Amino acid sequence: MTALRRLPAGLAHPFSPAGRADPYPAYDWLRANDPVHFDVTSRMWLLTAHEHCASALKDPRFSAALGQRERVRDDDLPASMLTTDPPDHNRLRAPGTALLGPAAVRELAGDLAAVVDGLLDGLAGAAEVTRHIGEPFATGVLARTLLLPREDETAFADLARRASVNLDPLAGPQAAREGRAAMGELTRFLDAHVARGPGGSIARLAADERLTRPEMLGILSLAVVGGWRPLAEMVGNALFWLLPRPEALAALRDGGDDLARTAVDELLRLEAPIPFTARVTTAEVSFGRAVIPAGARVLAVVAAANRDPDVFDRPGDLVLTRSPNPHLAFGAGTHFCLGAPLVRQAGALLLRGLAERFPAIRADGDPPAWAPVLVPRRLGEFRIRLS
Ligand code: HEM
């Protein structure tokens, strides 16, 4: 083990309230001075260099199943792909491509464009970004993906919002209990939906003989819990960077589909909605001279890796055309985000649509502040004017 280093006094710990709002100074210090860091506060190892995060996420000695073991569940669902290691992981993940793989997303392209158009048609004047854009966007995108009838969307949004608390490792006991109860309700809602036979990708998933019914429902509910809140919050995180930069908005307006796509990845690089993910080592692992023992809890801090100057030129700047962009906001390796094609397609449509329809879009009042929450990274109230 390397000598124990502590963050210098004066740098907010990334999990403290001040650090949650602005973790980047601590991440920068850790990456430069102690990239394989044992954090005495959380008793976890924090990996902040891109090289180490990418390698840990691809290394079978870092178990996702053990990394999630503290998460107690009472929704009667079996382990999901996110909490399973290979080889069983592949059995649970492969069928999910029927719902979320590139071909499924291509099939949805027209519906996603209609969701974005409908949303933009209803916007004018003042708006609060997450309430009026991010949440309806996430609801519309997931409702079309799951082939939900329009009349179910309000109930679905309410369930998705309540179940999303399961993402937050710092949720208090009461909130966590409510989140788990909402997960049970969401599962029953999805079960009833599948039973009505909506067809398409849902029928293909339901017919997959590799899965039990609870496992199939687990894939659907994971898509909602893993997808709804990060999709909703990525909108505010993106506008936080775009609105003070009229030249970036103009580039999005004029740059076509290719630029809109590289922009989505670049904005996720700068503000990863899922800033880290947990693993537990099943064997001793060395990174250079640093040695992580077996059985250690490790966080791959992808938000820190995404600003690693050894990998990204001008890591703190918004470069909408950045390509290649090997950011880790969608993770890496076997658990790489299954929803990434959907996020990229829908995100590009929304960002370009906002820039085209509202050339004078701007913040309204004080700049927004980052909420003191860890997952997903998100802003507090963010008021804008659309014109
Ligand atoms: C901006 C939005 C999103 C971000 C930043 C994001 C990020 C991530 C990350 C970092 C992981 C890997 C977690 C780990 O390795 O432990 C992941 C996994 C996953 N994501 Fe996403 N996600 C987003 C949206 C979505 C959406 C919309 C869906 C589905 C509709 C989705 C479905 C999944 C699934 C099913 C997994 C588990 C994959 C596996 O374990 O094999 N995500 N996501």
Residues whose N, C-alpha, C, O or C-beta is under 5 A from the ligand:
A	BS01	HEM	M81 L82 R93 L222 A223 G226 G227 P230 L231 M234 P273 I274 T277 L328 A329 F330 G331 T334 H335 F336 C337 L338 G339 V343
